[in-house]
C-alpha cells in the first residue's frame, strides 16, 4: 500500500485523475483503501475520494472516522453527497447523522429520496444508544408456506440489498417474526418441501428500544452473527449484525476504561478531541477528588498531637494509604467488569460481600504481618503492632468498599464504572488515616 500511496500522490500532483480512476480498485480490500485515504495529505483526500469508482467510495466512507467523514462531506457537491447517502447502509447512514450537528443533518436529510428519508427519520426516531438506531432494515424474509425452491429464488432476488445472508427470517402475512433460520438449512433441504418443515420456532430477538449493550450481550451469549429486531407486537423491523455490535462493544469498553480513570468519556477518538475537550472531560473529576482528599488533611490535623508525640508514625502513612488504594482499586475493577459482563448480578451482592470479606482478611493478614515486621524494625514493638493491625483493617475495609460501591451505583441506576480507581483511592485514603490514627491512639494509650 505504501507504493500505491506514492503512486497516487504523484498522479494527483500531475493531475492525471483519469489514470487513478482506472486503477484496479477491486483488487484491494476496502479497509486498506480507507487507510490509504487517511494517510494522504488533506488536500489530496477529497481528490482521491471523488475519483474513486462510486460503489468503492461509498464502501470506503463507512470505514472512515468521524472527523474524516465530515471533512470529505465539505468537499463534495450536492449530487455526489446525494449518491453517497443513498448508497450507504441504513445503519451507517444513521450513525453519520448522529455524529453531525443538527443543521448539517437536516441539510443532508433534504438530499435523500422520499423512501430513504422516511427510513432515516424512522431510525433517528429511536432513543440514542438504542438497538433501533443500530439496526438496518435490509434483510431477507420468507413465508412458511413457500417451498424451499421458491424461498431460494426469493433469496437470490433480494440478496443484493441485504446486510447479511447468513440468516433468513420467516414471517407471516402481517410481518410477525416466526423463526430465524440459517441459510445452510435451505441449501440442504429438499426443494419441494415447504419452509415450515425446517422451522423449529426457536429464535432470539431484540426490541428496537433495548439498549445496544443488550445486543452485545445476546450475541456473545448465543454466539450468533446477527439478531432480528422486533416491535412490541413481534413485527420484524430489521436486524443488527456482528460488525455493528463489535463497534458497540469497543465503544462501551473504551467508555468504561475512561470512567475507571475518572475521565468523562470522550465522544470521538483521542486525536479528534481538542485540547479544550480533553481539559473539560478531566478537570471536573479532578476537582471533586481534591475536595475528597482535603478530608485526609482534616484527619491528620485532628491527630496532630499524636503525630508530634510519635513522629515515626508518619513514615508508614504512604505505605498504608498506597496499599489500601491498590486493594480497593483491584476489587473495584474486578467487580465493575463482572457486572458489565453479567458474570455477577445485582442480586448476588451478599454472596460477593462474604467472599471478598474472606479474600480481604487473607490479603490483610499477609500484608499486615509483613508491615508489622517493618514497623517493629523502625519503631519497636508498639509501632509494629499499630502498623500491622492498621494494614489488616485498611485492606479489609478497602476491599469491601471496592466491591460494594459498584453494586450501590448500579442499584441507584448509575454506571458502575463511575466507581473509578481515583475515587476509590481517595475514599480509602480518608478511611485509612482514620483507622491508622484510631488504632495508634488506642495502642499508645494502653501502653502508657
C-alpha positions in Angstrom: 0.0 0.0 0.0 3.0 2.3 0.6 3.9 2.0 -3.1 0.3 2.7 -4.1 0.2 5.8 -1.9 3.3 7.3 -3.5 2.0 6.4 -7.0 -1.4 8.1 -6.3 0.3 11.2 -4.8 2.4 11.5 -8.0 -0.7 11.1 -10.2 -2.6 13.7 -8.2 0.3 16.2 -8.4 0.4 15.6 -12.2 -3.4 16.0 -12.4 -3.7 12.5 -14.0 -7.0 11.8 -12.3 -8.3 9.6 -15.1 -5.5 7.2 -14.5 -6.4 7.0 -10.8 -9.9 6.1 -11.6 -8.8 3.3 -14.0 -6.7 1.6 -11.3 -7.8 -1.9 -10.4 -9.5 -0.8 -7.2 -11.5 -4.0 -6.9 -8.2 -5.8 -6.3 -7.8 -4.0 -2.9 -9.7 -4.5 0.3 -12.0 -1.7 1.3 -10.4 -1.2 4.8 -7.0 -0.9 3.1 -8.3 1.8 0.8 -9.7 3.7 3.7 -6.3 3.5 5.5 -4.6 4.7 2.3 -7.0 7.7 2.1 -6.3 8.7 5.7 -2.5 8.6 5.0 -2.7 11.1 2.1 -2.4 14.9 2.6 -5.7 16.5 3.5 -5.8 18.3 0.2 -5.4 15.0 -1.7 -8.0 13.1 0.2 -11.0 14.7 -1.3 -9.5 14.5 -4.8 -8.9 10.7 -4.4 -12.3 10.2 -2.9 -14.1 12.0 -5.8 -12.3 10.0 -8.5 -12.8 6.6 -6.8 -15.5 4.5 -8.5 -18.7 5.4 -6.7 -19.5 2.0 -5.4 -16.0 1.8 -3.9 -16.1 5.3 -2.5 -19.4 4.5 -0.7 -17.9 1.5 1.0 -14.8 3.3 1.9 -16.8 6.1 3.5 -18.3 3.8 6.1 -14.8 2.8 7.3 -13.7 6.4 8.0 -13.5 8.1 11.3 -15.9 11.0 12.2 -13.5 13.8 11.5 -12.5 12.4 8.2 -16.1 11.9 7.1 -17.0 15.4 8.0 -14.0 16.8 6.1 -14.9 14.8 3.0 -18.6 15.9 3.1 -17.5 19.5 3.0 -15.6 18.9 -0.3 -18.4 17.1 -2.1 -21.0 18.5 -4.4 -24.8 18.1 -3.6 -25.0 15.4 -6.3 -22.0 13.5 -5.0 -23.4 13.7 -1.5 -26.8 12.6 -2.6 -25.4 9.5 -4.3 -23.2 8.7 -1.2 -26.1 8.9 1.2 -28.4 7.0 -1.0 -26.0 4.1 -1.2 -24.8 3.9 2.4 -26.2 1.1 4.5 -29.1 2.5 6.6 -27.3 1.8 9.9 -24.1 3.5 8.6 -26.2 6.5 7.4 -27.9 6.8 10.8 -24.5 6.7 12.6 -23.3 9.5 10.3 -26.4 11.7 11.1 -25.9 11.1 14.8 -22.3 12.5 14.6 -23.2 15.7 12.7 -24.6 19.0 14.1 -28.4 19.3 13.8 -28.3 21.8 11.0 -25.9 19.7 8.9 -28.0 16.6 9.4 -31.2 18.5 8.3 -29.4 19.7 5.1 -28.3 16.1 4.3 -31.8 14.7 5.0 -33.1 17.1 2.3 -30.8 15.3 -0.2 -32.4 11.9 0.4 -35.1 10.3 -1.8 -38.6 10.1 -0.2 -38.1 6.4 0.7 -34.6 6.9 2.1 -35.9 10.0 4.1 -38.7 8.0 5.6 -36.3 5.2 6.6 -33.7 7.7 8.0 -36.3 9.5 10.1 -37.7 6.2 11.4 -34.2 5.1 12.6 -33.4 8.5 14.1 -36.7 8.5 16.0 -35.4 5.8 18.3 -33.6 6.7 21.6 -29.9 7.4 21.5 -27.8 4.2 22.0 -30.9 2.0 21.4 -30.9 -1.0 19.1 -33.3 0.9 16.8 -30.5 3.3 15.9 -28.1 0.4 15.3 -30.3 -1.8 13.2 -30.7 -2.0 9.4 -34.0 -2.7 7.7 -32.2 -4.5 4.9 -32.8 -8.2 5.4 -34.3 -11.3 3.6 -37.6 -12.8 4.8 -39.6 -15.7 3.5 -43.1 -17.2 4.2 -43.6 -20.5 6.0 -45.9 -21.9 3.3 -43.4 -21.3 0.4 -41.5 -24.2 -1.0 -37.7 -24.3 -0.4 -37.2 -23.7 -4.1 -39.4 -20.6 -4.1 -37.6 -19.3 -0.9 -34.2 -19.8 -2.6 -35.3 -17.9 -5.7 -36.5 -15.1 -3.4 -33.2 -15.1 -1.5 -31.3 -14.8 -4.8 -33.5 -11.9 -5.9 -33.1 -9.9 -2.6 -29.5 -10.8 -1.8 -28.0 -7.6 -3.2 -29.9 -5.4 -0.8 -29.4 -7.5 2.3 -26.9 -6.7 5.1 -26.2 -10.4 5.6 -27.4 -13.7 4.1 -26.2 -15.8 6.9 -29.6 -15.8 8.5 -33.0 -15.9 6.8 -36.1 -14.8 8.6 -39.6 -16.4 8.4 -42.6 -14.1 8.8 -46.4 -14.3 8.5 -48.6 -12.1 6.4 -48.5 -9.3 9.0 -44.7 -9.4 9.1 -44.6 -11.0 12.5 -41.4 -12.9 13.1 -41.9 -16.7 13.3 -38.4 -18.1 13.0 -34.8 -17.3 12.3 -33.1 -19.9 10.1 -29.5 -20.4 8.8 -29.1 -20.2 5.1 -27.5 -23.7 5.1 -30.8 -25.2 6.1 -32.4 -24.0 2.9 -29.4 -25.2 0.8 -29.5 -28.7 2.3 -33.3 -29.1 2.4 -35.5 -30.8 -0.3 -36.5 -28.1 -2.8 -40.1 -29.4 -2.9 -40.6 -29.3 0.9 -42.1 -26.1 2.5 -40.2 -23.7 4.7 -42.4 -24.8 7.6 -40.7 -28.3 7.6 -37.3 -26.9 8.5 -38.7 -24.5 11.2 -38.2 -25.1 14.9 -39.9 -21.8 16.0 -36.9 -21.1 18.3 -35.1 -17.8 18.0 -33.6 -14.9 19.9 -34.8 -11.3 19.2 -34.3 -7.8 20.4 -36.7 -4.9 20.9 -35.9 -1.7 19.0 -35.9 0.1 22.3 -33.4 -2.2 24.0 -30.1 -0.6 24.9 -27.4 -1.5 22.4 -25.4 -3.2 25.1 -28.1 -5.8 25.1 -27.2 -6.7 21.5 -23.6 -7.2 22.6 -24.5 -9.5 25.5 -27.0 -11.6 23.5 -24.6 -12.0 20.6 -21.9 -13.2 22.9 -24.2 -15.5 24.9 -25.8 -17.2 21.9 -22.8 -17.0 19.5 -24.7 -15.6 16.5 -23.7 -13.3 13.7 -27.0 -11.3 13.6 -30.1 -10.7 15.7 -33.6 -9.8 14.5 -35.2 -6.6 15.9 -38.9 -6.6 16.6 -41.5 -4.1 17.9 -43.9 -4.7 20.9 -46.2 -6.9 18.7 -43.3 -9.0 17.4 -43.3 -7.4 13.9 -39.9 -7.7 12.3 -38.3 -4.3 11.9 -34.7 -5.1 11.0 -31.5 -6.7 12.3 -28.3 -5.9 13.9 -25.1 -7.5 12.6 -21.8 -8.7 14.2 -19.8 -5.8 12.7 -22.0 -3.2 14.3 -22.1 -5.0 17.6 -18.2 -5.2 17.6 -18.1 -1.4 17.2 -20.5 -1.0 20.1 -18.5 -3.4 22.3 -15.4 -1.4 21.6 -17.1 1.9 22.4 -18.5 0.6 25.6 -15.2 -0.9 26.7 -13.5 2.4 25.9 -16.1 4.3 28.0 -15.6 2.0 30.9 -11.8 2.5 30.7 -12.3 6.3 30.7 -14.7 6.2 33.7 -12.4 3.9 35.8 -9.7 6.5 35.4 -12.1 9.3 36.5 -12.4 10.7 32.9 -15.7 11.7 31.4 -15.9 9.5 28.2 -14.7 11.2 25.0 -17.2 11.4 22.2 -14.7 10.7 19.5 -11.1 9.4 19.3 -8.3 10.9 21.3 -6.7 12.6 18.2 -10.1 14.0 17.2 -10.6 15.6 20.6 -9.5 19.2 21.1 -7.3 20.4 24.0 -10.4 22.2 25.4 -12.4 19.0 25.2 -9.7 16.9 26.9 -9.4 19.6 29.6 -13.2 19.7 30.2 -13.5 15.9 30.4 -10.9 15.6 33.1 -11.0 18.8 35.3 -14.4 18.0 36.8 -13.4 14.8 38.4 -10.0 16.1 39.5 -11.7 19.0 41.4 -14.1 16.6 43.1 -11.2 14.4 44.1 -9.3 17.4 45.5 -12.2 18.0 47.9 -12.3 14.4 48.9 -8.6 14.5 49.5 -9.0 17.5 51.7 -10.7 15.2 54.2 -7.4 13.4 54.6 -5.8 16.7 55.6 -8.5 17.2 58.1 -8.0 13.8 59.7 -4.2 14.4 60.0 -5.0 17.8 61.7 -7.2 16.1 64.2 -4.4 13.6 65.2 -1.7 16.2 65.0 -0.7 15.8 68.7 -0.4 12.0 68.2 2.0 12.6 65.3 4.1 15.1 67.3 4.4 12.6 70.1 5.3 9.6 68.0 6.8 11.1 64.8 7.7 7.7 63.4 4.0 7.1 62.6 4.3 9.5 59.7 6.8 7.2 58.0 4.1 4.5 57.4 1.3 6.7 56.1 2.3 6.4 52.4 2.6 2.6 52.9 -0.9 2.2 54.4 -2.7 4.6 52.1 -1.0 3.2 48.9 -1.8 -0.4 49.9 -5.4 0.4 50.7 -5.9 2.3 47.5 -4.4 -0.5 45.5 -6.5 -3.2 47.1 -9.7 -1.1 46.7 -8.9 -0.4 43.0 -8.3 -4.1 42.4 -11.6 -5.1 43.9 -13.5 -2.3 42.1 -12.0 -3.2 38.7 -12.9 -6.9 39.1 -16.5 -6.1 40.2 -17.1 -3.4 37.5 -16.1 -5.8 34.8 -18.0 -8.7 36.4 -21.2 -6.6 36.4 -20.6 -5.3 32.9 -20.3 -8.9 31.5 -23.2 -10.2 33.6 -20.8 -12.5 35.4 -22.3 -11.2 38.6 -25.9 -9.9 39.0 -27.1 -7.2 41.3 -28.9 -9.7 43.5 -25.7 -11.6 44.3 -24.2 -8.7 46.3 -24.3 -10.6 49.6 -22.5 -13.6 48.2 -19.9 -11.3 46.8 -19.6 -9.4 50.1 -18.8 -12.5 52.2 -16.5 -13.9 49.5 -14.5 -10.7 49.4 -14.5 -10.4 53.2 -12.6 -13.7 53.3 -10.3 -12.6 50.5 -9.7 -9.2 52.2 -8.9 -10.9 55.5 -6.3 -13.2 53.8 -4.8 -10.3 51.9 -4.8 -8.1 55.0 -3.3 -10.7 57.2 -0.5 -11.4 54.7 0.3 -7.7 54.2 -0.2 -7.0 57.9 2.5 -9.5 59.0 5.0 -8.0 56.6 4.1 -4.5 57.6 4.4 -5.2 61.3 7.9 -6.6 60.8 9.0 -3.3 59.1 7.2 -1.3 61.8 9.0 -3.2 64.6 12.4 -2.7 63.0 11.7 1.1 62.6 9.9 1.9 65.9 9.7 -1.1 68.2 7.0 -3.5 69.2 4.2 -1.0 69.7 4.7 0.6 66.2 4.9 -2.8 64.6 1.6 -3.7 66.3 0.0 -0.4 65.2 1.1 -0.8 61.6 0.2 -4.5 61.3 -3.3 -4.1 62.7 -3.9 -0.9 60.6 -2.7 -2.7 57.4 -5.1 -5.6 58.2 -8.1 -3.4 58.8 -7.4 -1.0 55.9 -7.1 -3.8 53.4 -10.3 -5.4 54.5 -12.2 -2.1 54.5 -10.8 -1.0 51.1 -11.6 -4.4 49.6 -15.2 -4.3 50.7 -15.6 -0.7 49.6 -14.2 -1.6 46.2 -16.6 -4.4 45.6 -19.7 -2.9 47.2 -19.6 0.6 45.5 -20.3 -0.8 42.0 -23.4 -2.6 43.4 -24.6 0.6 45.1 -24.1 2.7 41.9 -25.9 0.0 39.8 -28.8 0.0 42.3 -29.0 3.8 42.0 -29.3 3.5 38.2 -25.8 4.8 37.6 -23.0 3.2 35.6 -20.9 1.1 38.0 -17.7 2.2 36.1 -18.1 5.5 37.9 -16.5 3.7 40.8 -13.3 4.8 39.4 -9.8 3.9 40.7 -9.0 7.5 41.7 -12.3 7.8 43.6 -11.8 4.5 45.4 -8.2 5.6 46.3 -9.4 9.0 47.6 -12.1 7.3 49.8 -9.7 4.7 51.1 -7.1 7.4 51.9 -9.5 9.1 54.3 -10.7 5.9 55.8 -7.1 4.6 56.1 -6.0 7.6 58.1 -8.9 7.4 60.4 -8.2 3.7 61.0 -4.5 4.2 61.4 -4.7 7.0 64.0 -7.6 5.4 65.9 -5.6 2.2 66.3 -2.4 4.2 67.2 -4.3 6.2 69.8 -5.7 3.0 71.5 -2.4 1.1 71.4 -0.3 4.0 72.7 -2.7 4.9 75.5 -2.8 1.2 76.5 1.0 1.2 76.5 1.1 4.3 78.6 
